[in-house]
Amino acid sequence: MAEKVMVSIRESTMVRPAEESTPRGSLWLSNSDLAFPPFHTSSVYFYRSSGKHNFFDKGVLKQALGKALVPFYPMAGRFKFNGQNGRVEIDCNAEGVVFVVAESSSAIDDFGDFAPTPDFLTLIPTIDYSGGISSYSILVLQITYFKCGGVSLGVGMEHRVADGVSGLHFVNTWSDIARGDLSNIKPPFMDRTLLRARDPPQPAFPHIEYQPSPQMKPF
C-alpha cells in the first residue's frame, strides 16, 4: 500500500440489547478463560459494493445488532471482580457494545492482497484498558465506508468471552437478522460451569503423569 489509509469517524454510539428483559447477574468464567490477559481479538472483513441502495445500511445494522444482543447478552456486559471468590466474571448489565461509523478516502483495492498492516488498526475501534476491567466494552464494532462503495467491518472481541468459533457465531447471527433471515438463528450456549474443576478432584481414570515416579531398583 503506497499511501496511508485515512479514516474519519462520523458516529460512535453504544448499542444495547433490543429487549430490556435480558438476564442480569454474573456469568462465571472458567480457569481456561481466565488464563488470558485482557485483550480483544481483532478481525476485519471487506465487502465490495453490491450496487443496492441499502448496501450496509447503518440503521439496519444498528437495529439488527440490538436484536442479536438479546440472545448474546453477555457481549453487552462488562467484566467485574468478585471480591468473595477472587475471580473475574462477566457482569451482564446490558451497558452495550461500541458501534462506530467511519468513512475513508481510500478504496478496497488499495489494500492489495490484504496482508495485515498497521493501517488495519484504523478500521477497528481503539480500546483503552487503563480504566480497569469494568471500563471498556467486551465487543467493539466499526463500519467503514470507502470511496469505491465498498465497506469494511472491524470487530474487536474480548477473547475471554468468545473464541473464534463463538465470535463467528455472533457475526453470522447479526448478519442473518440484518438480512431478515430468522430461520437459522441458534442461541449460544452460556453454561461455562461445565468446565468447573471439581473440589475435591474426582478423576475417572488414572493419570500416570501425576503418579510418583517408580523407585530405581538396586544393582
N, C-alpha and C positions, 0 to 999 in steps of 0.2 A: 504494500500500500504506500503510495508516494506521499499523500497528504494526510495530515492528522484529521481524524473524524471529529467534527464539531457538532455537539448536541446541545439543544436548548430545551430546558424544562418548561413546559406550558402549564402543567397542572399536577398537583400532588395531593392526594386525598387518602383518608382512612376508610376502607370499606369493611363494614361489619356484616355478620350473618343476617340474611333477609328476614329471619324469624327470631323473635325475642325469646322463644321458648327453648333455645338450645341449652343442653345441660350445663350447669355450673358446677364448680368444685375443682378438686385437684386430680390430675391424671398422673399415676405412678410411672416412673421411668426405670427401666431395668439397668443392671450393672453394665451391660453391653452398651446401652445408650450413653451412660454417664462416663464411659471410658474416654470419650472425645471431649476436647476443649470446645468452648463456644466458637462456632464458625458456620457460615452459610455456604452450602454447596451452590455454585453458580452455573447457570447454563443459559445459552442464547439460541433462540430458534428464529430462522429467517423465512419470510414468506413473500414470494413475488405477487404482484398485484393480480387479482382475478378479473379486474375490469368492472366489477359490480359496484354500484353506488354505495352499498352498505358494507364494503370490504373492511373488516376490522373496525367496525363502528364502536367508538369508545363507550357510548351509552349502553349498547347491547352487552359489551364485555363487562362493564361495571355491574350491571344488573345481574348477569349470569354469575359473576363472581360471588355476589352476595348470596345467591341461591346455592352455589357449590359449597359455601362455607357452612351451610346448615348441617349436612352430614359430616363435613370435615371441620367441625367446630374447634378442635384443638389448635388448628392453624391460626385462628383468630385470637388465641390466648397469649399469655406471657409466661416466662419462666419465673419461678419463685423459689426461695429457700425455705424448707420446712425445718424450723428450729427444733422440733421434737425428735425427729429421726435423723437430722443432719443431711438430708438428701435434697437434690434439686428436683422439682416437679413442674408440671405444666398447670398453670392457673387458668382454667377455662372461663375467662371473664368476658369474652366477646369484645375485647377492645378493638379488634380489627387488624387488617393487613394493609400495608402501604401499596398504593396504586398510583403510579406515575405515568403521565402522558408527556411525550417529548417529540421534538422534530429535529431532523438533521438535513444539512445541505448536501450530504453525501448520497451515493446510490449503493444499492446492494452489490453491484458489480465491483465497487471499489474495494470490497473485502477479498477479492481474488478467490483463492481456494479455501477461504475461511479458516486458515491456520490461526490459532489463538495469538493475539497481540494485546498490548495494553489498551488499545482502542476499544476492546470488548468491554472493559470496565465502565465505559461511559454509557453502556446500554443496559446496565443493571443499577438499581438504586444503591447508594452508599450506606453502609451500616455503621453506626457509631456504638462501639461496645463500652465506651468509657463510663457510661452512666450506670453500669451494673446490669445484672441479668434480667431485671424486670423492666428495663428502659427501652428495649428495642423489639421490633416486630419479628415474630418467628418466620413470617413469609413476606417477602417484598417482590413487587412486580413492576415492570416498566414496558410500556408500549412506545416504540419509537417509529415515527413515520418518516420515510426517506423521500427525496425529491423524485425518485423514479416511480413512486407509487407503491413500492414495497414496504414491508413492515418487519420489525424485529420484536420478539417477545423475550424480555430478560427476566429470569427467575432466580431469586435467591432464597433458598430454603434451609432452615437450620437442620443440620444433619442429625441431631439427637432426636428430632421429631419424625423425620421420614428419610428413608434411604432412596436409592434411585428408582426402584420399582414403585414404592409408595408415592414418590413425587410425580412420576408419570401417571399414576392412577388419578391423582388430583388434577393434573393439567388436562388429561383426557376427559375427565368428568366435567370440568369447566367448559371445554370445547363442545362437548355434547349438548350441554344446557344452552350455550350461546347459539348453537345451530338448531335448537328446538327438538333435538333427538333425545327423548327421555326414555326410550325403550331399553337401553342397555346400561342404565345407571346402577352401579353396585356400591353400596356404602362400605366404608373402610372398617376393618376390624380393630377395635380400640383396646381390648383387654391385654395389656402387657404383663399382667401378673402371672401369665403362663410361663414367663421367663424368670420368675422369682425363685431364688435359691431356697431350698427347704432348710429349716432350722429345728432340730439338727439335720445334717445331711442324711439322706436315705438312698444310698447307691443301690441300684438294682442288679448290677453285675460288677465283677472285680475290675479294679483299675490298677494294673500292675505298676504303673508309673508312680503310684503313691504308696506302694508296699516297700517295706525295708529291703535293702539290698541283701542278698544271701552272704553268709559268712564264708570266708575263704577256708578251704579245707587244709589241715596241716599236712606237710610233706612227711 
